[in-house]
Amino acid sequence: MAAKLHPLAIWGLVKETRTALEDDRPLLVTGALAETLVQELARGGTTGAVGSHGSPEHAAALVRVLAGGPTEDDVEALRAADRAGVPVIAVQTGTERFDVPYVLATDVVACQPGAGFPVEEIARVLAARLGESATPLAARLPILRDPVCDALIESFSRKNGILGAAIFIPGADLPVLTLNQVRLVLRLASAHGIEIDQQRLPEVLGTVAAGFGLRAAARQLLGAVPIAGWVLKGGVAYAGTRAVGEAARRYFAASAA
């Protein structure tokens, strides 16, 4: 018999997501031409959600704009953020590329002279760097919303694809896959600034239920493809989670409009 998903587990995720929405720490942008980048990131956003003044310790993330190679001030700012455990990305202007201390190479965005700030790429790198913790910022900064939703859907779909392929006991994957789907949907709601309460919870569960049909089809097909069944199961878990995420994204985007 397949294990069941306990309602308290879902309600625990709801409370966790509601708590996350209370995080009002801003995105901090410092360095060369910081004010210009702040204006671009803040378009349509909540006042105070992004700024160029303050301490990294009190920020959700730091974007440091470098005019060429890192200066002593740049290194000090990056070191302070690293010590505080604050996620950092760097935007490097100019034609020459330099190593940036305390920042992963994947978190450095190149900005070509005269081209303006690559805001969409900066938003995409921020979303990837922050993961689930990006949702409170996405709720207040529309420029981050789509990149954050993209990153969340891909991350949870990949997790469920791996779990679906790895768990061989029939039905044993249902609770963990469904819980991940619920978590994804709730995070997408948070990214749109929508708080889920007991009245709206059935709507969320209705959205998640769309993935059950795909998993049922996968179990029926496993018997016909016994050798590569784990591949099929993982693929369906991935696709089902992605379908749930995209449906939830559309639902919450319409609700927030």
C-alpha positions as CSV (number, residue, x, y, z in Angstrom):
1,M,0.0,0.0,0.0
2,A,1.3,3.5,-0.9
3,A,2.2,5.8,1.9
4,K,-0.1,8.8,2.4
5,L,0.8,12.4,2.7
6,H,-0.1,13.8,6.1
7,P,-2.1,17.1,6.0
8,L,0.1,18.5,8.7
9,A,3.1,18.2,6.4
10,I,1.3,20.4,3.9
11,W,0.2,22.9,6.5
12,G,3.8,23.1,7.8
13,L,4.9,24.1,4.3
14,V,2.1,26.8,4.2
15,K,3.3,28.3,7.5
16,E,6.9,28.2,6.3
17,T,6.0,30.1,3.1
18,R,3.9,32.7,5.0
19,T,6.9,33.3,7.3
20,A,9.2,33.7,4.2
21,L,6.9,36.5,2.9
22,E,7.6,38.4,6.1
23,D,11.3,38.8,5.1
24,D,11.6,42.4,4.1
25,R,15.3,42.6,3.7
26,P,16.2,44.7,0.6
27,L,18.5,43.9,-2.3
28,L,21.6,46.0,-1.8
29,V,23.4,47.4,-4.9
30,T,26.8,49.1,-4.3
31,G,29.8,50.2,-6.3
32,A,30.2,52.0,-9.6
33,L,27.0,53.4,-11.1
34,A,25.0,51.7,-8.3
35,E,22.2,54.2,-8.4
36,T,21.6,53.6,-12.1
37,L,21.3,49.9,-11.6
38,V,19.0,50.4,-8.6
39,Q,16.6,52.4,-10.8
40,E,16.4,49.6,-13.4
41,L,15.9,46.8,-10.9
42,A,13.3,48.8,-8.9
43,R,10.9,49.4,-11.9
44,G,7.4,48.7,-10.8
45,G,8.7,47.4,-7.4
46,T,7.9,48.2,-3.8
47,T,9.6,51.2,-2.3
48,G,12.7,50.2,-0.4
49,A,12.9,46.7,-1.9
50,V,16.3,47.7,-3.5
51,G,18.7,50.4,-2.5
52,S,22.3,51.4,-2.6
53,H,22.9,52.4,1.0
54,G,23.1,50.2,4.1
55,S,25.1,47.3,5.5
56,P,25.3,43.9,3.7
57,E,24.5,42.2,7.0
58,H,21.0,43.5,6.7
59,A,20.5,42.7,3.0
60,A,18.9,39.7,1.3
61,A,21.7,39.8,-1.3
62,L,24.5,42.1,-2.5
63,V,25.0,43.1,-6.1
64,R,28.5,44.8,-6.4
65,V,29.2,46.7,-9.5
66,L,32.9,46.8,-10.4
67,A,34.5,49.3,-12.7
68,G,37.2,47.0,-14.1
69,G,39.4,45.1,-11.6
70,P,38.4,44.9,-7.9
71,T,39.6,47.8,-5.8
72,E,40.3,47.7,-2.1
73,D,36.8,49.0,-1.4
74,D,35.3,46.3,-3.6
75,V,37.2,43.6,-1.8
76,E,36.3,44.9,1.6
77,A,32.6,45.1,0.6
78,L,32.7,41.5,-0.8
79,R,34.5,40.2,2.3
80,A,31.9,41.8,4.6
81,A,29.1,40.2,2.7
82,D,30.9,36.8,2.7
83,R,31.5,37.0,6.5
84,A,27.8,37.8,7.0
85,G,26.7,34.9,4.9
86,V,24.9,37.2,2.4
87,P,24.7,35.9,-1.2
88,V,26.7,38.0,-3.6
89,I,26.9,38.5,-7.3
90,A,29.2,40.9,-9.1
91,V,28.6,43.0,-12.2
92,Q,31.9,43.7,-14.0
93,T,32.0,46.6,-16.4
94,G,34.7,47.2,-19.1
95,T,36.2,45.0,-21.7
96,E,38.8,43.2,-19.6
97,R,37.8,40.4,-17.1
98,F,39.3,40.0,-13.7
99,D,39.0,37.4,-11.0
100,V,36.6,38.6,-8.3
101,P,37.3,37.5,-4.8
102,Y,34.5,35.9,-2.7
103,V,32.3,35.5,-5.8
104,L,31.9,32.4,-7.8
105,A,32.7,32.7,-11.5
106,T,29.1,31.7,-12.4
107,D,27.9,34.7,-10.3
108,V,29.9,37.3,-12.2
109,V,27.9,39.2,-14.9
110,A,29.8,40.9,-17.7
111,C,28.6,44.4,-18.7
112,Q,29.9,45.6,-22.0
113,P,30.8,49.3,-22.4
114,G,28.0,51.4,-23.8
115,A,25.5,48.6,-23.7
116,G,23.8,49.4,-20.4
117,F,23.3,47.0,-17.6
118,P,22.2,43.5,-18.7
119,V,19.3,43.6,-16.2
120,E,17.7,40.4,-17.3
121,E,20.9,38.5,-16.9
122,I,21.5,40.0,-13.6
123,A,18.0,39.0,-12.5
124,R,18.6,35.4,-13.8
125,V,21.9,35.1,-11.9
126,L,20.4,36.5,-8.8
127,A,17.5,34.0,-9.0
128,A,19.9,31.1,-9.5
129,R,22.1,32.2,-6.6
130,L,19.3,32.8,-4.1
131,G,17.1,29.8,-4.9
132,E,14.0,29.5,-2.7
133,S,15.1,32.5,-0.6
134,A,14.6,34.7,-3.6
135,T,10.8,34.6,-3.4
136,P,10.3,37.5,-0.9
137,L,12.4,39.7,-3.2
138,A,10.5,38.5,-6.3
139,A,7.2,39.5,-4.6
140,R,8.5,43.1,-4.3
141,L,10.6,43.4,-7.5
142,P,8.7,42.3,-10.6
143,I,12.0,42.3,-12.6
144,L,13.0,39.2,-10.6
145,R,9.7,37.4,-10.8
146,D,10.0,35.5,-14.0
147,P,13.6,34.5,-13.5
148,V,12.8,33.3,-9.9
149,C,9.8,31.3,-11.1
150,D,11.9,29.7,-13.9
151,A,14.6,28.7,-11.5
152,L,12.1,27.3,-9.0
153,I,10.3,25.2,-11.6
154,E,13.5,23.8,-13.1
155,S,15.0,23.1,-9.6
156,F,11.9,21.2,-8.3
157,S,11.3,19.4,-11.6
158,R,14.9,18.2,-11.5
159,K,14.7,17.0,-7.9
160,N,11.5,15.1,-8.6
161,G,12.9,13.6,-11.7
162,I,15.9,12.2,-9.8
163,L,13.6,11.0,-7.0
164,G,11.2,9.4,-9.4
165,A,14.0,7.5,-11.0
166,A,15.6,6.5,-7.8
167,I,12.6,5.2,-5.8
168,F,11.6,1.7,-7.1
169,I,8.9,0.7,-4.6
170,P,5.5,1.2,-6.3
171,G,3.7,4.2,-4.8
172,A,6.5,5.0,-2.4
173,D,7.4,8.1,-4.4
174,L,3.9,9.7,-4.2
175,P,4.3,11.5,-0.8
176,V,7.7,12.9,-1.4
177,L,7.0,13.9,-5.0
178,T,3.7,15.5,-4.0
179,L,5.2,17.3,-1.1
180,N,7.8,18.8,-3.4
181,Q,5.1,19.9,-5.8
182,V,3.2,21.5,-3.0
183,R,6.4,23.3,-1.9
184,L,6.9,24.5,-5.5
185,V,3.4,25.8,-5.8
186,L,3.6,27.6,-2.5
187,R,7.0,29.2,-3.4
188,L,5.5,30.4,-6.7
189,A,2.6,32.0,-4.8
190,S,5.2,33.7,-2.5
191,A,7.1,35.0,-5.6
192,H,3.8,36.7,-6.7
193,G,3.2,38.2,-3.3
194,I,0.2,35.9,-2.6
195,E,-0.3,34.6,0.9
196,I,-1.9,31.1,1.1
197,D,-4.3,30.6,4.0
198,Q,-6.7,27.8,4.9
199,Q,-9.4,29.1,2.5
200,R,-7.0,29.2,-0.5
201,L,-5.2,26.0,0.4
202,P,-7.8,23.8,-1.5
203,E,-7.1,25.8,-4.6
204,V,-3.4,25.1,-4.3
205,L,-4.0,21.4,-3.8
206,G,-6.3,21.4,-6.8
207,T,-3.4,22.8,-8.9
208,V,-1.0,20.2,-7.6
209,A,-3.5,17.4,-8.4
210,A,-2.8,17.9,-12.1
211,G,0.4,15.9,-11.7
212,F,-1.3,12.7,-10.5
213,G,-2.5,11.7,-13.9
214,L,1.0,11.7,-15.3
215,R,2.3,9.6,-12.4
216,A,-0.5,7.1,-12.9
217,A,0.3,6.8,-16.6
218,A,3.9,6.2,-15.7
219,R,3.1,3.3,-13.3
220,Q,1.0,1.7,-16.0
221,L,3.8,2.0,-18.6
222,L,6.5,0.6,-16.2
223,G,5.2,-2.9,-16.8
224,A,5.6,-2.5,-20.5
225,V,9.1,-1.1,-20.3
226,P,10.7,-3.1,-17.4
227,I,14.3,-2.5,-18.3
228,A,14.2,1.3,-18.8
229,G,11.3,1.8,-16.4
230,W,13.4,4.0,-14.0
231,V,14.2,6.3,-16.9
232,L,10.5,6.6,-17.8
233,K,9.5,7.1,-14.2
234,G,12.1,9.9,-13.7
235,G,11.1,11.6,-16.9
236,V,7.4,11.6,-16.1
237,A,8.1,12.9,-12.6
238,Y,10.1,15.7,-14.1
239,A,7.5,16.6,-16.7
240,G,4.6,16.3,-14.2
241,T,6.3,18.6,-11.8
242,R,7.1,21.1,-14.6
243,A,3.5,21.0,-15.7
244,V,2.3,21.7,-12.2
245,G,4.7,24.6,-11.8
246,E,3.8,26.2,-15.1
247,A,0.1,25.9,-14.3
248,A,0.6,27.4,-10.9
249,R,2.7,30.2,-12.3
250,R,-0.1,31.2,-14.7
251,Y,-2.7,30.9,-12.0
252,F,-0.8,33.2,-9.6
253,A,0.2,35.6,-12.3
254,A,-3.5,36.1,-13.2
255,S,-4.4,36.4,-9.5
256,A,-1.8,39.0,-8.9
257,A,-2.7,41.1,-12.0
